[in-house]
């Protein structure tokens, strides 16, 4: 029998957690935080700041439950490192209302009963707010006919709304009511 050679294994160096101080404007309020470089915007919002509207669904950017607005653009907060957002304006579903007055989309979701379990609703709302801005700025989608490409606001038909909202999943299937609610506030 061959004897097994024993290798000397050295323990890896301890990992040093890198931290940086960032300034973020969250729902209109400027906040300075010292964060681990690995902290996502979603974890910062939920775990450090107690803003639990954005949900952790898939944690891979595929379901949209964590959608927030960063500098007015909708994004999956589970994929964003918080330190990379230094100086950004972040708006969560908690920041859409104006005091006790609901955002028009929030009101439309209530009136149309555009939710069931409600888990995806904060992400749906933030995505819809961002989508309306994109459409108003003339950004096309995959459903936009090629002859409609202009700098004018995009026409938001039900097909156009469904395409633009396709990154936000609803397990309950409230899609028809969500589209109707968005149509209610479409200019």
FENNOR-V327973 format. One record per residue. D_CENTER is the distance of its C-alpha to the mean C-alpha in Angstrom with 2 decimals. Layout:
d_center=<D_CENTER D_CENTER>
This chain:
d_center=<61.34 59.28 58.07 54.38 53.56 51.46 48.86 48.00 44.30 42.94 39.97 36.91 36.33 34.11 30.55 29.88 26.47 25.41 23.85 22.96 22.63 19.74 19.24 15.88 15.64 13.36 13.57 16.69 18.37 19.31 19.24 21.08 20.40 22.13 19.91 20.69 19.58 17.94 15.52 11.82 9.50 8.53 12.32 13.18 11.39 12.81 16.06 17.24 16.13 16.17 12.98 12.43 10.34 7.16 9.08 10.29 11.23 12.42 11.43 11.91 8.83 10.76 9.77 6.19 6.91 4.52 1.38 3.17 6.07 8.24 11.69 10.80 8.87 5.55 4.21 3.85 5.02 7.87 9.29 9.65 12.91 13.13 16.58 15.54 13.63 16.97 17.57 14.08 12.92 9.72 9.13 7.92 9.41 12.53 12.90 13.00 16.52 19.54 21.45 22.70 21.92 18.93 16.83 18.53 15.72 15.78 19.54 19.55 17.56 20.22 23.07 22.22 21.48 18.28 17.38 19.44 18.37 15.26 13.17 10.59 11.18 8.67 5.76 8.58 9.40 6.57 6.65 10.36 10.74 9.48 11.57 14.49 14.60 14.66 17.36 19.24 19.41 20.96 18.50 19.77 18.24 20.20 21.70 22.96 26.73 28.07 30.48 27.72 26.33 26.98 25.52 25.65 22.74 21.88 23.37 20.90 22.92 21.74 21.68 19.67 17.04 17.00 16.65 13.82 11.86 13.11 10.03 9.22 12.14 14.27 17.06 19.15 19.40 18.66 17.84 20.97 20.27 16.63 18.16 20.96 18.87 17.06 20.59 21.92 20.06 20.42 23.06>
